[in-house]
């Protein structure tokens, strides 16, 4: 880095940017309307990050006050030791605490073992792929080290934007892109690992607190989710801020290249998220399917029964898939949406005049998000926590609504103080740079923010058993699994309608206001409640684990009922979190598409559907989500087959398991899930990582643009329907099990034919909602950001593709 900087300083090139009459004299003082100066903006970002980390640490400290090993029997009472001892003697209570600690250790050990092995495999991929990033970006001009000037226009932008601009050498672009890639990958790994650590730390504490009642267990689970939410968002923001600050030293006069290089940060984050989501999803669903089919359906034992050999693997899977994988996924969304906005704004007046505060606008929005979500979290944990079953879902829903309202105000203040009154170059009209008012940019943010809320509320309606759609699915179980599955599939397809209208309207309004930059900040708006979304998303798996621990430790039916209520709400919040992730992935991918088109110098004519090369890519791109889903579904099935056979073998060959006199071999099932998931994640990962490189190299940038558009359109809708279908089947099962209404009781409860049909539906839905569906949003984001990072290589080396070049004609 220092050698590159010294060589750059020695270059005899004037680093002053010339605008070539793009702006008239009245625009020369455009920065005067920016009320916030750079030191103030930097201080706000740093202080927000510090506050977020302190807040996460404080929440973790409060969770740690709930003891496990040093717990006394009276600690689990609801305030009266005498009443507690009447219900259960001290010796039995101590035995429950001991079992709880042992189970927690087993789950933690299994999760650590899987993540350690998975991360080792990922590092084996990460290092050579970082080399590929360097080679493809550094090689187009023969690894020269001299600075030059831009001599070509950017697509959809006036020629004058590039006149006189200095251009950094490709060699150092490759070096810095590889550095950004590794930084994003390491941050993503760290985010997933920290999330898993807090989840395995909190699961037993949530179960023990459930002995006291709903409120204590809810607070522990939600606080633990908040720890993950604020740690992840704070880390992601501070690392990106440091990268920008350091890279500015070298890229002093070429911010366009700097922010294209920084897109490697998003590529690194999403690459890890892909393997984390797919590998973790295969792990958790292989164990879940094996445990449910053999344990509940064939043997008739309860869910999370300690006699089930796959029960520990099932609980481990909740942490490595739903926590670590989800954390890496949403980190990737944050990194990519921020990078897309940075790349697009670097070719406007912000980048050309080197207006650092407007350039940092995406990071300032994320800093504001931390402040908004901190205020919201305090309401759920200190002001008005859920105190009874009926309050759980409304409390979690209130978190989303309140955080959206606060963020709307905070983002408006940030927009009006950190952007100039007239933002020039964000939109091109008739070939000339147009001016966009700063308040109009806030409208884009607000559109994304409230569309995300709408998607969350619609997802809740279609996946919560408090509403009619899931109840209809449950009632369909009267006639067997077939009708239940039919109703569930219909529900998933129908749940696409409102989100698609909402996303379409947001895209139209945002693009109309500020072109693809408007879409990028709309994506940031949708992620404007990210810390809160992560908290309520992580709350679900923690509650699920708590229920499993309560069952295995023998805490009693009343405790299990409380944890089941928490878990049922958690299934809905998990579906809401996936809805946010998928919706934001749509906007992020479209913004990255716009960044790719700009970086690859494609014109509107180049990307029209009337171009046969674009249409070829569009058709193939629309097929890729189906191919990817087939690979991940089959991977879960293959891994589940091995798990089912092992569980059957233990029940058949090991005497005393069903009688409870012999302990199953839990570690064998954990090992099967680990090996199967790591092996099976390779093919889906390779498909996503290689598709843009092969398409861009062999078929050129126009076909690659079509590929990205096709995968976006089909991938988003498959992901939403898959996630909501699986979530609905899961909560239909819980609706029958809980039997809280007359209609639910009429279905027969646990052990009935209707319940058996619901278990089958839940099993079919597991890979849909926890593997294929969530991973699809990574597919569309990752292909887009990978195309953006390699755009300069494709533009300079294979703009028409090697195959088309062999058969080129004038009509192409």
TORSEFI-941358 format. One line per field, with one value per residue (C-alpha): residue number from 1; residue in one letter; x, y, z. Coordinates in steps of 0.05 Angstrom, whole numbers, plus 5000, padded with zeros to 4 digits. Layout:
% TORSEFI-941358
num: (NUM;...) .
residuo: (A;...) .
px: (X;...) .
py: (Y;...) .
pz: (Z;...) .
% end
This chain:
% TORSEFI-941358
num: (1;2;3;4;5;6;7;8;9;10;11;12;13;14;15;16;17;18;19;20;21;22;23;24;25;26;27;28;29;30;31;32;33;34;35;36;37;38;39;40;41;42;43;44;45;46;47;48;49;50;51;52;53;54;55;56;57;58;59;60;61;62;63;64;65;66;67;68;69;70;71;72;73;74;75;76;77;78;79;80;81;82;83;84;85;86;87;88;89;90;91;92;93;94;95;96;97;98;99;100;101;102;103;104;105;106;107;108;109;110;111;112;113;114;115;116;117;118;119;120;121;122;123;124;125;126;127;128;129;130;131;132;133;134;135;136;137;138;139;140;141;142;143;144;145;146;147;148;149;150;151;152;153;154;155;156;157;158;159;160;161;162;163;164;165;166;167;168;169;170;171;172;173;174;175;176;177;178;179;180;181;182;183;184;185;186;187;188;189;190;191;192;193;194;195;196;197;198;199;200;201;202;203;204;205;206;207;208;209;210;211;212;213;214;215;216;217;218;219;220;221;222;223;224;225;226;227;228;229;230;231;232;233;234;235;236;237;238;239;240;241;242;243;244;245;246;247;248;249;250;251;252;253;254;255;256;257;258;259;260;261;262;263;264;265;266;267;268;269;270;271;272;273;274;275;276;277;278;279;280;281;282;283;284;285;286;287;288;289;290;291;292;293;294;295;296;297;298;299;300;301;302;303;304;305;306;307;308;309;310;311;312;313;314;315;316;317;318;319;320;321;322;323;324;325;326;327;328;329;330;331;332;333;334;335;336;337;338;339;340;341;342;343;344;345;346;347;348;349;350;351;352;353;354;355;356;357;358;359;360;361;362;363;364;365;366;367;368;369;370;371;372;373;374;375;376;377;378;379;380;381;382;383;384;385;386;387;388;389;390;391;392;393;394;395;396;397;398;399;400;401;402;403;404;405;406;407;408;409;410;411;412;413;414;415;416;417;418;419;420;421;422;423;424;425;426;427;428;429;430;431;432;433;434;435;436;437;438;439;440;441;442;443;444;445;446;447;448;449;450;451;452;453;454;455;456;457;458;459;460;461;462;463;464;465;466;467;468;469;470;471;472;473;474;475;476;477;478;479;480;481;482;483;484;485;486;487;488;489;490;491;492;493;494;495;496;497;498;499;500;501;502;503;504;505;506;507;508;509;510;511;512;513;514;515;516;517;518;519;520;521;522;523;524;525;526;527;528;529;530;531;532;533;534;535;536;537;538;539;540;541;542;543;544;545;546;547;548;549;550;551;552;553;554;555;556;557;558;559;560;561;562;563;564;565;566;567;568;569;570;571;572;573;574;575;576;577;578;579;580;581;582;583;584;585;586;587;588;589;590;591;592;593;594;595;596;597;598;599;600;601;602;603;604;605;606;607;608;609;610;611;612;613;614;615;616;617;618;619;620;621;622;623;624;625;626;627;628;629;630;631;632;633;634;635;636;637;638;639;640;641;642;643;644;645;646;647;648;649;650;651;652;653;654;655;656;657;658;659;660;661;662;663;664;665;666;667;668;669;670;671;672;673;674;675;676;677;678;679;680;681;682;683;684;685;686;687;688;689;690;691;692;693;694;695;696;697;698;699;700;701;702;703;704;705;706;707;708;709;710;711;712;713;714;715;716;717;718;719;720;721;722;723;724;725;726;727;728;729;730;731;732;733;734;735;736;737;738;739;740;741;742;743;744;745;746;747;748;749;750;751;752;753;754;755;756;757;758;759;760;761;762;763;764;765;766;767;768;769;770;771;772;773;774;775;776;777;778;779;780;781;782;783;784;785;786;787;788;789;790;791;792;793;794;795;796;797;798;799;800;801;802;803;804;805;806;807;808;809;810;811;812) .
residuo: (X;X;X;X;X;X;X;X;X;X;X;X;X;X;X;X;X;X;X;X;X;X;X;X;X;X;X;X;X;X;X;X;X;X;X;X;X;X;X;X;X;X;X;X;X;X;X;X;X;X;X;X;X;X;X;X;X;X;X;X;X;X;X;X;X;X;X;X;X;X;X;X;X;X;X;X;X;X;X;X;X;X;X;X;X;X;X;X;X;X;X;X;X;X;X;X;X;X;X;X;X;X;X;X;X;X;X;X;X;X;X;X;X;X;X;X;X;X;X;X;X;X;X;X;X;X;X;X;X;X;X;X;X;X;X;X;X;X;X;X;X;X;X;X;X;X;X;X;X;X;X;X;X;X;X;X;X;X;X;X;X;X;X;X;X;X;X;X;X;X;X;X;X;X;X;X;X;X;X;X;X;X;X;X;X;X;X;X;X;X;X;X;X;X;X;X;X;X;X;X;X;X;X;X;X;X;X;X;X;X;X;X;X;X;X;X;X;X;X;X;X;X;X;X;X;X;X;X;X;X;X;X;X;X;X;X;X;X;X;X;X;X;X;X;X;X;X;X;X;X;X;X;X;X;X;X;X;X;X;X;X;X;X;X;X;X;X;X;X;X;X;X;X;X;X;X;X;X;X;X;X;X;X;X;X;X;X;X;X;X;X;X;X;X;X;X;X;X;X;X;X;X;X;X;X;X;X;X;X;X;X;X;X;X;X;X;X;X;X;X;X;X;X;X;X;X;X;X;X;X;X;X;X;X;X;X;X;X;X;X;X;X;X;X;X;X;X;X;X;X;X;X;X;X;X;X;X;X;X;X;X;X;X;X;X;X;X;X;X;X;X;X;X;X;X;X;X;X;X;X;X;X;X;X;X;X;X;X;X;X;X;X;X;X;X;X;X;X;X;X;X;X;X;X;X;X;X;X;X;X;X;X;X;X;X;X;X;X;X;X;X;X;X;X;X;X;X;X;X;X;X;X;X;X;X;X;X;X;X;X;X;X;X;X;X;X;X;X;X;X;X;X;X;X;X;X;X;X;X;X;X;X;X;X;X;X;X;X;X;X;X;X;X;X;X;X;X;X;X;X;X;X;X;X;X;X;X;X;X;X;X;X;X;X;X;X;X;X;X;X;X;X;X;X;X;X;X;X;X;X;X;X;X;X;X;X;X;X;X;X;X;X;X;X;X;X;X;X;X;X;X;X;X;X;X;X;X;X;X;X;X;X;X;X;X;X;X;X;X;X;X;X;X;X;X;X;X;X;X;X;X;X;X;X;X;X;X;X;X;X;X;X;X;X;X;X;X;X;X;X;X;X;X;X;X;X;X;X;X;X;X;X;X;X;X;X;X;X;X;X;X;X;X;X;X;X;X;X;X;X;X;X;X;X;X;X;X;X;X;X;X;X;X;X;X;X;X;X;X;X;X;X;X;X;X;X;X;X;X;X;X;X;X;X;X;X;X;X;X;X;X;X;X;X;X;X;X;X;X;X;X;X;X;X;X;X;X;X;X;X;X;X;X;X;X;X;X;X;X;X;X;X;X;X;X;X;X;X;X;X;X;X;X;X;X;X;X;X;X;X;X;X;X;X;X;X;X;X;X;X;X;X;X;X;X;X;X;X;X;X;X;X;X;X;X;X;X;X;X;X;X;X;X;X;X;X;X;X;X;X;X;X;X;X;X;X;X;X;X;X;X;X;X;X;X;X;X;X;X;X;X;X;X;X;X;X;X;X;X;X;X;X;X;X;X;X;X;X;X;X;X;X;X;X;X;X;X;X;X;X;X;X;X;X;X;X;X;X;X;X;X;X;X;X;X;X;X;X;X;X;X;X) .
px: (5000;5055;5096;5034;5021;5093;5094;5028;5053;5113;5071;5075;5000;4958;4909;4859;4793;4769;4694;4700;4643;4594;4571;4559;4587;4528;4544;4616;4598;4552;4585;4562;4493;4522;4511;4555;4630;4675;4699;4627;4607;4666;4651;4578;4597;4650;4608;4549;4593;4622;4552;4528;4585;4575;4501;4514;4563;4514;4459;4507;4524;4451;4442;4503;4469;4424;4465;4467;4519;4518;4442;4404;4336;4302;4330;4280;4219;4170;4183;4162;4213;4161;4115;4172;4194;4123;4124;4191;4242;4310;4346;4305;4313;4388;4387;4349;4401;4457;4425;4412;4486;4507;4459;4482;4555;4537;4502;4558;4611;4574;4564;4637;4660;4618;4636;4710;4709;4665;4709;4771;4739;4717;4788;4813;4766;4777;4852;4855;4792;4825;4882;4831;4804;4875;4892;4829;4831;4907;4920;4880;4935;4994;5006;5032;5042;5036;4976;4937;4874;4804;4792;4724;4655;4613;4547;4487;4531;4554;4622;4644;4642;4706;4747;4813;4801;4861;4859;4896;4936;4902;4957;4940;4866;4875;4915;4865;4805;4835;4847;4774;4751;4790;4765;4692;4702;4735;4682;4628;4661;4667;4595;4570;4615;4596;4523;4531;4569;4515;4460;4491;4505;4433;4392;4398;4388;4323;4299;4314;4281;4219;4209;4191;4145;4139;4168;4237;4247;4226;4273;4333;4320;4308;4368;4412;4386;4401;4473;4480;4444;4486;4552;4542;4519;4572;4628;4604;4600;4666;4706;4678;4691;4764;4773;4747;4791;4853;4841;4831;4905;4922;4862;4868;4846;4808;4748;4713;4765;4768;4695;4694;4751;4715;4658;4704;4682;4612;4637;4676;4617;4568;4616;4620;4546;4531;4570;4546;4473;4477;4523;4487;4419;4437;4463;4402;4350;4385;4383;4312;4283;4318;4295;4222;4211;4240;4227;4158;4127;4156;4168;4116;4162;4156;4197;4265;4258;4327;4316;4322;4394;4388;4362;4429;4446;4378;4391;4461;4432;4388;4452;4496;4441;4390;4440;4509;4484;4430;4480;4529;4471;4446;4517;4525;4462;4488;4557;4530;4476;4527;4579;4527;4509;4583;4599;4540;4553;4627;4609;4568;4586;4598;4656;4684;4687;4709;4652;4666;4605;4554;4596;4591;4515;4503;4547;4514;4446;4473;4499;4431;4401;4443;4416;4344;4348;4379;4319;4272;4306;4300;4224;4221;4268;4254;4191;4140;4164;4117;4087;4039;4032;3983;4033;4093;4078;4049;4111;4157;4113;4116;4192;4190;4138;4172;4241;4214;4182;4244;4289;4245;4257;4331;4343;4307;4353;4415;4392;4377;4443;4492;4471;4474;4408;4420;4452;4480;4492;4450;4403;4416;4362;4371;4444;4458;4469;4406;4397;4359;4336;4361;4291;4275;4331;4298;4234;4274;4299;4228;4200;4250;4238;4163;4162;4205;4155;4098;4135;4146;4072;4049;4098;4070;3999;4017;4061;4031;3979;3941;3914;3868;3918;3958;3894;3867;3930;3923;3850;3870;3907;3840;3844;3918;3986;3970;3916;3958;4016;3970;3943;4013;4040;3981;3994;4067;4050;3996;4043;4083;4029;4035;4111;4120;4073;4109;4179;4156;4128;4190;4236;4194;4191;4264;4290;4247;4276;4350;4360;4398;4426;4354;4345;4410;4389;4319;4355;4392;4324;4297;4357;4345;4320;4374;4396;4324;4310;4371;4349;4279;4307;4359;4306;4270;4326;4346;4274;4272;4336;4307;4247;4292;4333;4270;4245;4311;4324;4253;4231;4157;4099;4085;4156;4152;4086;4119;4179;4133;4095;4161;4183;4118;4127;4200;4180;4139;4195;4244;4199;4194;4269;4275;4223;4266;4328;4295;4263;4327;4364;4318;4334;4408;4414;4381;4427;4487;4461;4461;4532;4553;4522;4559;4626;4620;4603;4539;4487;4412;4413;4463;4415;4349;4308;4310;4384;4389;4449;4412;4352;4397;4424;4354;4327;4386;4388;4315;4331;4390;4348;4312;4377;4405;4342;4345;4417;4403;4338;4372;4430;4384;4350;4416;4440;4373;4375;4440;4412;4347;4386;4431;4373;4336;4399;4408;4335;4341;4409;4420;4379;4347;4343;4267;4261;4307;4358;4412;4438;4439;4502;4490;4560;4551;4491;4527;4585;4538;4506;4574;4604;4542;4532;4604;4606;4538;4549;4604;4560;4510;4567;4606;4544;4535;4609;4625;4562;4581;4654;4637;4582;4622;4683;4650;4588;4606;4577;4510;4493;4517;4470;4413;4435;4433;4364;4335;4361;4335;4264;4254;4298;4261;4193;4217;4251;4190;4142;4191;4204;4131;4106;4155;4139;4065;4072;4115;4065;4006;4038;4047;3975;3951;3999;3980;3905;3890;3825;3764;3781;3852;3827;3780;3840;3861;3927;3992;3990;3928;3924;3920;3983;4020;4000;4024;4091;4100;4084;4132;4186;4175;4177;4241;4290;4245;4245;4314;4358;4335;4291;4340;4400;4367;4372;4447;4449;4420;4463;4528;4523;4510;4567;4615;4597;4609;4678;4700;4666;4730;4761;4701;4697;4769;4783;4717;4664;4633;4651;4701;4647;4610;4676;4689;4622;4615;4573;4550;4479;4498) .
py: (5000;5049;5032;5043;5110;5134;5114;5149;5213;5212;5211;5278;5284;5341;5311;5368;5345;5387;5389;5415;5464;5412;5460;5534;5586;5582;5510;5521;5531;5471;5447;5509;5480;5420;5438;5382;5385;5324;5323;5324;5268;5225;5238;5218;5152;5135;5154;5114;5053;5061;5070;5008;4965;4990;4977;4906;4895;4920;4875;4816;4834;4834;4765;4740;4757;4697;4641;4569;4529;4572;4575;4559;4524;4586;4626;4592;4608;4663;4699;4647;4595;4558;4550;4528;4474;4448;4438;4406;4387;4419;4356;4348;4422;4417;4357;4399;4455;4404;4374;4443;4461;4395;4404;4475;4451;4397;4447;4497;4444;4419;4490;4508;4444;4456;4529;4515;4462;4503;4565;4524;4502;4573;4599;4547;4580;4651;4655;4632;4672;4734;4719;4714;4783;4811;4778;4797;4869;4880;4845;4886;4937;4890;4906;4975;5022;5090;5136;5159;5198;5175;5178;5146;5163;5126;5097;5143;5200;5262;5259;5320;5280;5245;5300;5310;5259;5219;5144;5097;5039;4972;4937;4975;4970;4895;4898;4943;4903;4840;4875;4898;4828;4797;4851;4837;4761;4765;4813;4766;4706;4745;4768;4696;4669;4723;4712;4637;4650;4694;4647;4585;4627;4650;4588;4554;4620;4631;4562;4571;4639;4608;4573;4641;4662;4691;4760;4739;4689;4739;4792;4745;4719;4789;4819;4764;4778;4851;4834;4802;4857;4914;4876;4859;4927;4964;4920;4924;5000;5013;4966;4999;5068;5050;5021;5085;5128;5088;5080;5155;5165;5129;5144;5219;5239;5178;5166;5129;5073;5076;5060;5008;4975;4980;4939;4881;4890;4870;4813;4784;4790;4757;4702;4680;4690;4643;4585;4602;4602;4541;4500;4519;4509;4439;4422;4445;4416;4349;4342;4370;4325;4264;4280;4293;4236;4181;4210;4242;4205;4135;4128;4177;4211;4287;4339;4351;4287;4268;4197;4221;4213;4273;4322;4354;4361;4393;4445;4457;4470;4527;4564;4550;4560;4609;4650;4648;4641;4694;4743;4735;4743;4809;4835;4822;4862;4920;4918;4912;4965;5014;4997;5005;5074;5093;5070;5107;5172;5171;5190;5250;5318;5283;5244;5293;5351;5302;5322;5271;5284;5271;5211;5184;5192;5116;5106;5163;5130;5066;5106;5136;5066;5046;5105;5090;5017;5029;5071;5018;4961;4995;4996;4920;4903;4957;4996;4946;4874;4817;4791;4739;4696;4742;4800;4767;4778;4849;4868;4844;4877;4942;4939;4942;4998;5042;5033;5052;5115;5137;5121;5162;5223;5210;5197;5262;5301;5266;5279;5352;5367;5321;5328;5393;5425;5408;5341;5344;5283;5233;5233;5245;5280;5287;5271;5325;5320;5340;5368;5328;5362;5332;5323;5280;5233;5225;5204;5146;5126;5130;5088;5033;5039;5034;4982;4939;4948;4930;4867;4849;4858;4819;4764;4762;4756;4697;4659;4672;4623;4681;4697;4661;4638;4592;4569;4548;4508;4474;4457;4426;4373;4340;4303;4288;4315;4323;4376;4412;4416;4442;4497;4515;4522;4566;4609;4619;4639;4687;4719;4747;4795;4853;4851;4852;4912;4947;4933;4953;5019;5033;5019;5063;5122;5118;5109;5166;5212;5195;5137;5078;5119;5127;5052;5043;5090;5058;4992;5027;5052;4982;4962;5023;4978;4925;4920;4911;4861;4821;4823;4795;4746;4718;4716;4660;4607;4624;4611;4547;4523;4541;4497;4439;4447;4451;4386;4349;4374;4354;4423;4406;4418;4489;4511;4477;4512;4579;4564;4538;4604;4642;4596;4603;4679;4667;4628;4688;4738;4694;4696;4771;4775;4734;4779;4839;4804;4783;4851;4888;4838;4858;4932;4919;4875;4926;4981;4936;4923;4998;5002;4946;4980;5044;5009;4968;5029;4999;5045;5039;5009;4957;4931;4932;4868;4877;4858;4783;4776;4809;4764;4702;4723;4740;4671;4634;4681;4667;4593;4598;4606;4541;4505;4532;4512;4442;4434;4458;4418;4355;4369;4372;4308;4271;4294;4277;4207;4194;4223;4182;4118;4133;4150;4086;4046;4071;4057;3988;3966;4002;3973;4018;4083;4085;4063;4120;4075;4084;4151;4157;4172;4246;4260;4211;4250;4316;4288;4264;4332;4366;4322;4322;4397;4415;4367;4386;4462;4460;4451;4508;4553;4539;4553;4622;4641;4617;4639;4713;4699;4647;4690;4754;4720;4676;4717;4789;4845;4851;4778;4785;4844;4801;4745;4791;4818;4749;4719;4780;4776;4702;4694;4744;4713;4641;4663;4697;4640;4586;4622;4638;4568;4535;4584;4572;4497;4503;4547;4505;4447;4490;4514;4442;4426;4486;4477;4546;4555;4512;4502;4480;4432;4401;4379;4331;4358;4320;4249;4258;4244;4318;4329;4275;4308;4376;4345;4319;4388;4421;4372;4387;4461;4459;4462;4513;4564;4552;4532;4546;4608;4648;4629;4654;4726;4716;4687;4749;4797;4758;4751;4825;4848;4799;4826;4897;4880;4846;4897;4932;4865;4846;4915;4917;4844;4809;4863;4820;4753;4703;4660;4717;4746;4683;4690;4765;4802;4873;4859;4835) .
pz: (5000;5019;4957;4914;4948;4940;4866;4856;4889;4842;4779;4741;4731;4754;4803;4799;4769;4710;4699;4626;4632;4658;4712;4704;4751;4797;4812;4831;4903;4906;4970;5006;5017;5054;5127;5157;5149;5142;5215;5239;5191;5212;5285;5276;5243;5294;5354;5327;5318;5388;5417;5379;5405;5477;5472;5447;5503;5555;5528;5531;5603;5622;5590;5628;5694;5682;5710;5686;5725;5787;5787;5851;5847;5875;5816;5771;5813;5798;5863;5916;5936;5977;5917;5874;5924;5927;5852;5847;5900;5901;5880;5817;5802;5809;5761;5710;5715;5707;5645;5617;5623;5590;5532;5522;5520;5469;5424;5430;5416;5355;5327;5339;5307;5245;5237;5247;5193;5146;5155;5140;5074;5060;5071;5021;4971;4994;4984;4911;4893;4921;4873;4816;4835;4832;4765;4728;4751;4745;4679;4626;4615;4627;4701;4686;4745;4712;4722;4661;4645;4627;4552;4546;4570;4621;4598;4608;4632;4594;4561;4602;4666;4647;4613;4649;4703;4727;4724;4772;4743;4739;4778;4841;4828;4830;4895;4931;4905;4933;5000;5001;4983;5041;5088;5069;5075;5143;5169;5144;5178;5242;5239;5231;5286;5337;5323;5334;5399;5430;5407;5439;5501;5507;5490;5558;5594;5556;5574;5648;5649;5618;5684;5713;5657;5587;5601;5630;5573;5520;5546;5547;5477;5448;5484;5456;5386;5396;5414;5346;5310;5337;5334;5261;5237;5277;5252;5180;5183;5218;5172;5110;5138;5153;5083;5051;5096;5081;5006;4999;5013;4949;4904;4915;4846;4820;4864;4808;4810;4886;4897;4842;4879;4945;4915;4929;5002;4983;4940;4999;5045;4998;4978;5051;5060;5003;5033;5103;5082;5037;5082;5146;5113;5089;5158;5197;5150;5143;5218;5224;5170;5199;5270;5249;5200;5244;5313;5308;5249;5254;5329;5355;5405;5418;5383;5415;5455;5484;5459;5387;5363;5316;5368;5384;5310;5299;5353;5328;5259;5286;5304;5243;5192;5220;5260;5229;5157;5166;5198;5140;5090;5118;5126;5052;5037;5078;5045;4974;4978;5007;4954;4898;4923;4929;4858;4828;4865;4847;4775;4796;4825;4892;4864;4814;4864;4918;4964;5019;5062;5007;4986;5057;5056;5052;5114;5150;5138;5169;5229;5237;5234;5295;5335;5314;5330;5398;5418;5392;5428;5496;5486;5477;5535;5587;5571;5545;5538;5522;5588;5560;5499;5463;5469;5436;5363;5374;5412;5357;5304;5343;5340;5264;5262;5314;5285;5216;5243;5281;5222;5176;5219;5228;5154;5136;5182;5153;5082;5091;5127;5090;5018;4977;4961;4887;4874;4803;4760;4798;4739;4665;4623;4548;4553;4605;4680;4716;4786;4839;4904;4968;4996;4935;4954;5022;4986;4956;5025;5054;4997;5013;5088;5086;5030;5075;5131;5085;5063;5136;5154;5093;5110;5181;5154;5110;5160;5229;5255;5284;5215;5167;5113;5159;5194;5126;5113;5181;5167;5101;5141;5157;5091;5094;5075;5001;5011;5064;5015;4959;5004;5027;4957;4938;4999;4979;4908;4932;4983;4924;4901;4950;4956;4881;4873;4930;4902;4832;4856;4898;4838;4792;4840;4861;4790;4766;4819;4816;4768;4796;4854;4878;4876;4915;4971;4971;4986;5043;5067;5068;5110;5154;5210;5200;5272;5295;5239;5260;5333;5319;5268;5316;5371;5334;5332;5404;5426;5384;5418;5486;5472;5453;5516;5559;5529;5536;5607;5629;5652;5648;5601;5625;5607;5540;5525;5539;5495;5440;5442;5437;5381;5342;5343;5325;5262;5240;5256;5219;5159;5166;5169;5106;5072;5089;5064;4998;4987;5000;4955;4898;4905;4919;4858;4814;4841;4829;4759;4747;4774;4728;4668;4686;4699;4635;4592;4566;4535;4538;4468;4491;4545;4507;4502;4426;4429;4417;4463;4521;4510;4511;4578;4604;4590;4619;4679;4695;4695;4744;4808;4790;4777;4842;4881;4851;4874;4945;4952;4928;4974;5034;5010;5002;5071;5102;5073;5109;5174;5169;5160;5219;5266;5244;5255;5326;5343;5312;5338;5403;5459;5510;5470;5465;5538;5559;5592;5539;5513;5436;5398;5385;5359;5301;5276;5284;5243;5188;5182;5182;5128;5084;5086;5071;5012;4984;4987;4933;4872;4887;4907;4843;4801;4830;4831;4760;4723;4716;4700;4646;4616;4616;4586;4533;4516;4534;4576;4540;4553;4624;4634;4611;4657;4718;4700;4689;4754;4792;4765;4776;4838;4881;4870;4880;4944;4973;4956;4982;5048;5062;5042;5089;5145;5137;5141;5203;5239;5216;5253;5315;5309;5314;5371;5413;5407;5434;5394;5386;5312;5329;5382;5332;5291;5346;5372;5376;5351;5309;5234;5221;5262;5224;5158;5186;5206;5135;5107;5156;5135;5061;5077;5117;5058;5024;5081;5110;5052;4981;4994;5037;4994;4930;4952;4959;4888;4856;4898;4891;4816;4809;4855;4823;4754;4780;4808;4743;4698;4678;4657;4615;4584;4563;4546;4527;4514;4458;4488;4461;4428;4395;4373;4334;4297;4299;4248;4240;4263;4333) .
% end
